[in-house]
């Protein structure tokens, strides 16, 4: 049985198609497209017409791929940009009309829960609570959890695209803009820092695109091969600090020349690294880990379980 998951993120739309094999799955196809659904409208709570058209065009192409792979079950989810847009429901209705996809607009807590299950499948968190962080374009999810359970989770609507459009006006970013971001984060993430005082956290587990790119930059510089099937990627904290310092001082064109950088991440990665820096320094994080799985894999695992519960697989 073939199953597809569509993740309609604020910056990127993802499609993953898998073949179910007992209690496991085999990836048949992956694609990510920089739809930028939140561009030029996210901080105003609107999806602009150009973004809407990019979304429909991409999803129509996804539909052709899904049909080619004879997929029997499709799970489509939408996150921060669509759930917070005044015209988000209108877009979801248009998507169903144009493609037939029934899209679930998921809450921030649902998003965090899916991320937790994705990360837990990718790596062993361990018995000691650790902090999981997923940076999206619209929201950031934090989870404190172990292998056994998530003890706390929260979604903050201050994702990378929101920070980019609100603060990052110069190229390279200025020290004043960095200070403004840090002051903003101190207020907006107050709940996170208060909760973390109850835990002795020393490890940050990053999931999603920014962390993938940071690990790619590290690996290529260190000559470390990324093996097929790897579900955890390396990113030592000291290496991360060097990469971060280098990214922040460069212009966009200079960042694009860094081995491992991709166009999909080049705009948002500066504010994302400032955000990571702030959390790492504020919580005195000693170790970084990178999960290859995030939201879409969590949705996939949930979809597989639902099919089993309904005795459809």
C-alpha positions as CSV (number, residue, x, y, z in Angstrom):
1,X,0.0,0.0,0.0
2,X,1.3,3.4,-1.0
3,X,0.7,6.5,1.2
4,X,1.4,10.1,0.6
5,X,1.9,13.0,3.0
6,X,1.7,16.6,2.0
7,X,3.1,19.2,4.4
8,X,2.0,22.8,3.5
9,X,4.5,24.8,5.5
10,X,4.9,28.6,5.5
11,X,8.0,28.5,3.4
12,X,8.1,25.0,1.9
13,X,5.6,22.5,0.7
14,X,6.8,18.9,1.1
15,X,5.6,15.7,-0.5
16,X,6.6,12.3,0.7
17,X,5.4,9.0,-0.8
18,X,6.1,5.7,0.9
19,X,5.3,2.1,0.5
20,X,4.2,0.4,3.7
21,X,6.1,-2.7,4.7
22,X,4.8,-4.4,7.8
23,X,5.5,-2.0,10.7
24,X,7.9,0.0,8.6
25,X,7.9,2.0,5.4
26,X,10.1,2.5,2.3
27,X,10.4,6.0,0.8
28,X,9.5,6.0,-2.9
29,X,9.6,9.7,-3.6
30,X,10.4,13.0,-1.8
31,X,10.1,16.6,-3.1
32,X,10.2,20.0,-1.5
33,X,9.2,23.2,-3.2
34,X,9.8,26.8,-2.0
35,X,6.1,27.9,-2.3
36,X,6.6,30.7,0.2
37,X,2.9,30.8,1.0
38,X,3.5,33.4,3.8
39,X,5.7,35.7,1.7
40,X,4.7,39.4,2.0
41,X,1.6,38.7,4.0
42,X,2.4,36.6,7.0
43,X,2.7,39.5,9.5
44,X,-0.5,40.9,8.1
45,X,-2.4,37.6,8.4
46,X,-3.0,37.3,4.7
47,X,-2.0,35.0,1.9
48,X,-1.4,37.1,-1.2
49,X,-2.7,36.1,-4.6
50,X,0.8,35.3,-6.0
51,X,1.4,32.9,-3.1
52,X,-2.0,31.3,-3.6
53,X,-1.2,30.6,-7.2
54,X,2.2,29.1,-6.4
55,X,0.4,26.8,-3.9
56,X,-2.2,25.6,-6.4
57,X,0.4,25.1,-9.2
58,X,2.6,23.0,-6.8
59,X,-0.2,20.9,-5.5
60,X,-1.5,20.1,-9.0
61,X,2.0,18.8,-9.8
62,X,2.0,16.8,-6.5
63,X,-1.3,15.3,-7.5
64,X,0.1,14.0,-10.8
65,X,3.0,12.4,-8.9
66,X,0.7,10.9,-6.4
67,X,-1.4,9.4,-9.2
68,X,1.6,8.0,-10.9
69,X,2.6,6.2,-7.8
70,X,-0.9,4.8,-7.3
71,X,-1.2,6.2,-3.8
72,X,-4.2,4.9,-1.9
73,X,-4.1,7.3,1.1
74,X,-3.2,11.0,1.1
75,X,-2.8,13.1,4.3
76,X,-2.5,16.8,3.7
77,X,-1.8,19.3,6.5
78,X,-1.3,23.0,6.7
79,X,0.5,24.9,9.4
80,X,1.2,28.4,10.7
81,X,0.7,30.7,7.6
82,X,-2.6,29.1,6.6
83,X,-4.0,28.6,10.1
84,X,-3.4,32.3,11.0
85,X,-4.4,33.9,7.7
86,X,-7.7,35.6,7.5
87,X,-8.2,33.9,4.1
88,X,-6.6,30.6,5.1
89,X,-9.9,28.7,5.0
90,X,-10.6,30.1,1.5
91,X,-7.3,28.7,0.3
92,X,-8.1,25.3,1.8
93,X,-11.5,25.3,0.0
94,X,-9.8,26.3,-3.2
95,X,-7.2,23.5,-2.8
96,X,-10.0,20.9,-2.5
97,X,-11.8,22.3,-5.5
98,X,-8.7,22.4,-7.7
99,X,-6.9,19.2,-6.6
100,X,-9.3,17.1,-4.5
101,X,-7.0,17.2,-1.5
102,X,-8.8,17.6,1.8
103,X,-6.4,19.7,3.9
104,X,-6.3,19.6,7.7
105,X,-5.3,22.9,9.3
106,X,-3.5,21.7,12.4
107,X,-2.9,23.6,15.6
108,X,0.5,24.5,16.9
109,X,0.2,21.8,19.6
110,X,-0.7,19.2,17.0
111,X,2.3,20.3,15.0
112,X,4.6,20.0,18.0
113,X,3.1,16.5,18.7
114,X,3.8,15.3,15.2
115,X,7.3,16.7,15.3
116,X,7.9,14.8,18.6
117,X,6.8,11.5,17.0
118,X,8.9,12.2,13.9
119,X,12.1,13.0,16.0
120,X,11.5,10.0,18.3
121,X,11.4,7.7,15.3
122,X,14.6,9.2,13.9
123,X,16.8,8.9,16.9
124,X,17.0,7.8,20.5
125,X,16.3,10.8,22.7
126,X,17.3,8.9,25.8
127,X,15.8,8.7,29.3
128,X,16.8,12.2,30.3
129,X,14.6,15.1,29.1
130,X,16.0,17.0,26.1
131,X,14.8,20.0,24.2
132,X,13.5,19.6,20.6
133,X,13.3,22.6,18.4
134,X,11.7,22.9,15.0
135,X,12.0,26.2,13.1
136,X,9.3,26.8,10.6
137,X,8.7,29.9,8.5
138,X,5.6,30.8,10.6
139,X,6.1,29.1,13.9
140,X,8.7,27.5,16.1
141,X,7.8,24.4,18.1
142,X,9.6,23.4,21.3
143,X,9.2,20.0,23.0
144,X,10.8,18.8,26.2
145,X,10.7,15.0,26.1
146,X,12.4,11.6,26.5
147,X,12.1,8.4,24.6
148,X,8.9,7.6,26.5
149,X,6.9,10.8,26.5
150,X,6.7,14.5,25.8
151,X,6.6,16.3,29.1
152,X,5.9,19.7,27.7
153,X,5.4,21.3,24.3
154,X,4.5,24.7,22.9
155,X,4.2,26.4,19.5
156,X,5.3,30.1,19.2
157,X,4.1,32.1,16.2
158,X,7.5,33.7,15.7
159,X,8.9,31.6,12.8
160,X,11.8,32.5,10.5
161,X,9.8,34.3,7.8
162,X,8.1,36.4,10.5
163,X,11.5,37.4,11.9
164,X,13.0,37.9,8.4
165,X,10.3,40.3,7.3
166,X,10.1,42.1,10.7
167,X,13.8,42.6,11.4
168,X,16.2,41.6,8.6
169,X,16.3,44.8,6.4
170,X,20.0,45.1,5.7
171,X,22.5,42.8,3.9
172,X,24.5,41.7,5.8
173,X,22.3,42.0,8.9
174,X,23.4,44.8,11.3
175,X,24.3,44.5,15.0
176,X,21.2,46.7,15.7
177,X,18.9,44.3,13.9
178,X,20.5,41.4,15.8
179,X,19.9,43.2,19.1
180,X,16.3,43.9,18.1
181,X,15.7,40.2,17.4
182,X,17.3,39.2,20.7
183,X,15.1,41.6,22.7
184,X,12.1,40.3,20.9
185,X,13.0,36.7,21.6
186,X,13.6,37.5,25.3
187,X,9.9,38.6,25.6
188,X,8.3,36.1,23.2
189,X,10.1,33.0,24.6
190,X,9.7,33.9,28.2
191,X,7.4,30.9,28.8
192,X,10.1,28.5,27.3
193,X,12.8,29.8,29.5
194,X,10.7,29.6,32.6
195,X,9.7,26.0,31.9
196,X,13.3,25.0,31.1
197,X,14.4,26.1,34.6
198,X,12.6,23.0,35.9
199,X,14.9,20.8,33.8
200,X,18.6,20.2,33.6
201,X,18.8,20.4,29.8
202,X,22.1,20.1,28.1
203,X,21.1,18.9,24.6
204,X,19.2,20.6,21.8
205,X,17.7,18.4,19.1
206,X,17.0,20.3,15.9
207,X,14.6,19.2,13.3
208,X,13.6,20.6,9.9
209,X,15.3,22.5,7.1
210,X,17.5,25.0,8.9
211,X,19.2,22.4,11.0
212,X,19.6,20.1,7.9
213,X,21.4,22.8,6.1
214,X,23.6,23.7,9.0
215,X,24.6,20.0,9.3
216,X,25.3,19.8,5.5
217,X,27.6,22.8,5.8
218,X,29.4,21.2,8.7
219,X,29.7,17.8,6.9
220,X,31.0,19.1,3.7
221,X,33.6,21.2,5.5
222,X,34.7,18.3,7.6
223,X,34.6,15.7,4.7
224,X,31.9,13.6,6.4
225,X,29.7,11.5,4.1
226,X,26.0,11.5,4.6
227,X,25.0,7.9,4.2
228,X,21.6,6.8,2.6
229,X,19.2,5.9,5.4
230,X,20.8,8.1,8.0
231,X,18.1,9.6,10.3
232,X,20.4,11.6,12.5
233,X,22.9,14.1,11.2
234,X,26.1,15.5,12.9
235,X,26.5,19.1,14.1
236,X,28.9,19.6,17.0
237,X,28.1,22.7,19.0
238,X,31.5,24.3,18.6
239,X,31.4,23.8,14.8
240,X,27.9,25.2,14.8
241,X,29.1,28.4,16.6
242,X,31.8,28.9,13.8
243,X,29.3,28.4,11.1
244,X,26.8,30.7,12.7
245,X,29.3,33.5,13.1
246,X,30.3,33.1,9.5
247,X,26.7,33.2,8.2
248,X,25.7,36.3,10.1
249,X,28.5,38.4,8.7
250,X,28.0,37.5,5.1
251,X,25.8,38.9,2.4
252,X,23.2,36.8,0.6
253,X,25.5,36.2,-2.4
254,X,28.4,35.3,-0.1
255,X,26.2,32.8,1.8
256,X,25.2,31.1,-1.4
257,X,28.9,30.3,-2.1
258,X,29.1,28.3,1.2
259,X,29.2,24.5,0.3
260,X,26.0,23.0,1.6
261,X,23.9,26.2,1.3
262,X,20.8,25.9,-0.8
263,X,18.7,28.7,-2.3
264,X,15.7,27.5,-0.3
265,X,17.4,28.4,3.0
266,X,19.7,31.3,2.1
267,X,17.2,34.1,3.0
268,X,15.9,32.7,6.4
269,X,19.1,31.1,7.7
270,X,20.5,34.3,9.2
271,X,17.5,35.0,11.5
272,X,17.2,31.2,12.2
273,X,20.8,31.0,13.4
274,X,20.4,34.1,15.6
275,X,17.4,32.4,17.1
276,X,19.3,29.1,17.7
277,X,22.2,31.1,19.1
278,X,19.9,32.8,21.6
279,X,18.4,29.5,22.8
280,X,21.7,27.8,23.0
281,X,23.3,30.6,25.0
282,X,20.3,31.3,27.2
283,X,20.0,27.6,28.2
284,X,23.8,26.9,28.2
285,X,23.3,24.0,25.7
286,X,26.4,21.7,25.5
287,X,25.3,19.4,22.6
288,X,23.5,19.6,19.3
289,X,21.8,16.8,17.5
290,X,19.9,17.0,14.2
291,X,16.9,14.8,13.4
292,X,16.3,13.9,9.8
293,X,12.6,13.4,10.6
294,X,10.2,16.2,11.6
295,X,6.5,17.1,11.0
296,X,5.8,15.2,7.8
297,X,7.3,11.9,9.2
298,X,5.2,12.4,12.3
299,X,2.1,12.8,10.2
300,X,3.1,9.7,8.2
301,X,3.5,7.6,11.4
302,X,0.1,8.8,12.6
303,X,-1.5,8.1,9.2
304,X,-0.1,4.5,9.3
305,X,-1.4,3.9,12.8
306,X,-4.9,5.3,11.8
307,X,-4.9,2.9,8.8
308,X,-4.1,0.0,11.1
309,X,-6.8,1.0,13.6
310,X,-9.3,1.1,10.8
311,X,-8.0,-2.3,9.6
312,X,-7.3,-0.9,6.2
313,X,-3.7,-2.0,6.4
